[in-house]
C-alpha cells in the first residue's frame, strides 16, 4: 500500500467516524433513499451549501428528518470531504445536528457553567448546523435566548442553518413566545430557502420558496 492509498483509507475512516457523530441514530444512517417520498427528498436534496439556509415545515411522518440526514451525508462526502485536523489531533466536525432533547438538555445541564459559552460558540461557528423539530424543545427562557443567540450569530456571519418543524408560525410563536420567537422566525425566514409540505403524509404536496 502506497502513501496516497493509506491517506485515502485514513480519510474514509475519519469521514465515517464524523458521520456517526453528525447522525448518531442508526435508523437514520440506514435510511434507504428509495423508500423516501421522491418529491420531498428531491426538494431537500437540491439545496446547495451557501449563505442561505433551509427551512422545512410540514406535519410529522413526511420524511423531513431522514431526507435532511441524507443531504448531510452527501455534503459531508462532497463539500466537506477534506476534513481539517484539530489542535488536539482529532478532526474538526464541519456539521452539527441537534434535536430538541439534546439542545434543551445542553442548555439546562450547563446552566451556571462556563462550558455553555464554549458549546454555544461551537454551534454559532460550525459551517453547517441542522436543528431538527423546532418547537419541541423545552422552551425555557434560557433555551429560547440561546436559540436566538445562535440564529442571530449565524445569520450575521452568513453561516447556513437547516431547520425542520411540524408547526406553523403561529404555533411556533405560542411555543417560543412572541419575543424573541418573532425575531428567531424572521431571521430564519429571511435567510433560508423555505420548503412547505402540505396534504397527507402519504402523499405530501411540496412548495419551494427560494430567496432571491
N, C-alpha and C positions, 0 to 999 in steps of 0.2 A: 504494500500500500504506500503510495507516494504522499508527499506533504499535502497537496491540494485535495486529495481524496479524504485524508484524515481531517482536514479542516472542514470539508463539506459534511462529513459524518458528525463532527462535533457541533456544527451549526444546526443540523437537522435535529440532533438530540436536544440542543438548547431551545429550539423552536417548540418542540413537543412539550418540554418542561414548562415553558412560558404559557403555552396554550392551556395547559391544565390549571395554571393559576388564573388565567383570564376566565376560563369556563370550568369551574370545579365540579360541575354537575355531570355525571356520567351519561345520564339520559339525554342531555342536550348535546354532548360531544358525539353521541352515537346517532344523532338525527339523520334520517335518510331523506335527502333533499327531494327525492321523487314522491315522498309522502306529504310534502308541504303543499299548501294551496299555491298553484302556479302564479296567479296574479299577485298575491301578497308577497311571495318570495321574490318575484321579478322586480316589483316596485322597490322593495327594500334593498335588494342586491345591486340595483343600478346606482345607488348612492356612491359617490366618489369622495375620497378624503380631501378635505379642504376647509376653509374657514367656516362654511355653513354646516350646521349640524343636521340632525334628522329627528323629527318629532312625529311619533306614530300613535294614533288614537283609535281605539276600537274595543269592542266587547271582548271578554275572555274567550279562549279557545279559537282565536283567529290566527294562530301561528306567528304572532308578533315576535315573541322572545326567541323561539327556535330559529326564525328567519334572520334575526339580528345576529345571533351567535354564529350562524353560517357566514354572514357577511364579515364578522370579526375574524373568523378563521381565514377567509380569503385575503383580507387586508394584512393579517399577520404574515402570511406566506408570500405576499407580494410587496406591498408598500413598506412594511416594517420588517422584512426578512433579514436585513443587515443589522442584527442585534448589536447594541453597544454594551460594553462591559462597564460595570460599576467599579468604584474605587475599592469595594470590598471583595472584588473578584467574581461576583456573580454577573447576571445580565440585567440591564435596565428594562423593566417591563413597559412596553410602549402603549399598552391598552389596559385600562382598569374597568372592571364591571362591578356594579353594586345592585343589590336588591334592597327593598325596604327594611328587612330584618337586619342585614349587615350594616346598613347606614345608621339606622336608629340605635342599634347596639353600640356601634363605634362611637357615636356622639355621646351617648349616656355613660358608657363604661369609662370614657376618658375625661368625663367632666371633672374639672379641677386639676387635671393632669396636663402638664406641658406637652405631653406626647400628642395631644389633639391638634396642636398647631402644625406639627410635622406631618401628621396624617392628612389634615385638610390641605396643606400646602402641596402634598403629592397629588391630591385629587384635582387641585387647581392647575397643576403644571403638566400632568401626563398628556401626551399628544392626542389621545382619544379616550373619552370617558363614556361608558354605557351605564345609564341609570334606568333600571327596569322597574315597571309597575309604580310610577309616580302616583302619589296619593294614598298608597297603602302603608307608608311609614307612620310610626307613632309621632304625630305632629306636635311635639312639644315646642316651646318657644326656642329652645336651643337647637333642635333638629332643623326647624324651618329657617332659623337665622343662618346656620351653617350651609344649608342648601342654597340660600340666596347668595351667600359669600362665594360659593363655588361657581354658580352660574354667572354672577357678576364678573368675577376674575377671569373666567374662561372666555366670556364674551369680549371683555376688554382686550384680551391677548389673542383674539381670533383663533381660539382652540375649539374644535367641534365637540359637541356633546350629543349623544344619541339617547333619546328618551322614549320609553313606551308607557302608555297609560290606558286604563279601562274607562277613564272618566272624562266627561266633557269639561269645559272651562268653568261653568257654574258649580259643578260638583267639586272640582279641584279647589276653587276658592273657598267653598264651605269647609273643606278639609284642611287647607293650608292657612286660611284666614285671608281677609282682604288685603292686608299689608303685613309681610312682604309678598304674599301669594300673587297679588296682581303684578308686581314687579318681576317676579320669577317667570310667570307665564308670558308676560310681554316680551321679555328678553329672549326667551326660548322661541316664541313665535316670529320675532323679528330676525332671528339669526338661524333659522332652520328651514329645510325643506319639510313640508308637512304632508303626512300620509294619513288620510281618513278612511277607516274601514267601517262600512255600514252594512245593514242587511243581516241575514242569517249567518251564523258562524260556519255552517257547512258550505256556504257559497257567498262569501263577502264581496261587496262592491268596493272597488279601490279608487279613491280620488287623490291625485297628487298635486300639491300646490308648491311650486318651486319659487324660491326667492329670485328676483331679477337683479 
